[in-house]
């Protein structure tokens, strides 16, 4: 449990790598970590794919509903200023799937969850959730977010993702849900801002 936290909160931040370097380093760390500790992600699980696709669809529908409801759309638009260091297409197609989803799901759901289940039984999920929350301490500080709130929210999210892994015996289902949440979280605020600008533009109703 300590190795991922040391990596995320101390070693990687001190590496002074750019975003592309951090993504490559994260992928390398997760792959080596999984190999060293006998990861069992079971990526090719059909059950995991079905559950993950269903969960991802619910998330996408939720973002769509938020964009359709004015108060929620305005709230989403407020997050549009958090632009990544790279083009949005690269961020959504490379850095989220590889630097975030692949790494975190392989480390936490594919490796730590089975190990903690074997060591602690049903109580293992609480340790896994705590570790997942603490993994986000430095990212929260870098973004200027509340560290306690971020840790609590991501730990709660970790419980859901771990439940999916246990339900499907695969990291594919939580990975697809994680992907939908993060990609949607990057694209929905921009869509909300664009939609808000369109609605705020004056319209010329003159004419025959």
Secondary structure, DSSP 8 states (H G I E B T S, - for coil): -HHHHHIIIIITGGG---HHHHHHHHHHHHHHHHHHTT----TT-HHHHHHHHHHHHHHHHHHHHHHHSHHHHHHHHTTTT---SS-HHHIIIIIIIIIIIIHHIIIIIIIIHHHHHHHHGGGHHHHHHHHHHHTTHHHHHHHT--HHHHHHHHHHHHHHHHHHHHHHTSSHHHHHHHHHHHHHHHHHHHHHHHHHHHHHS-------
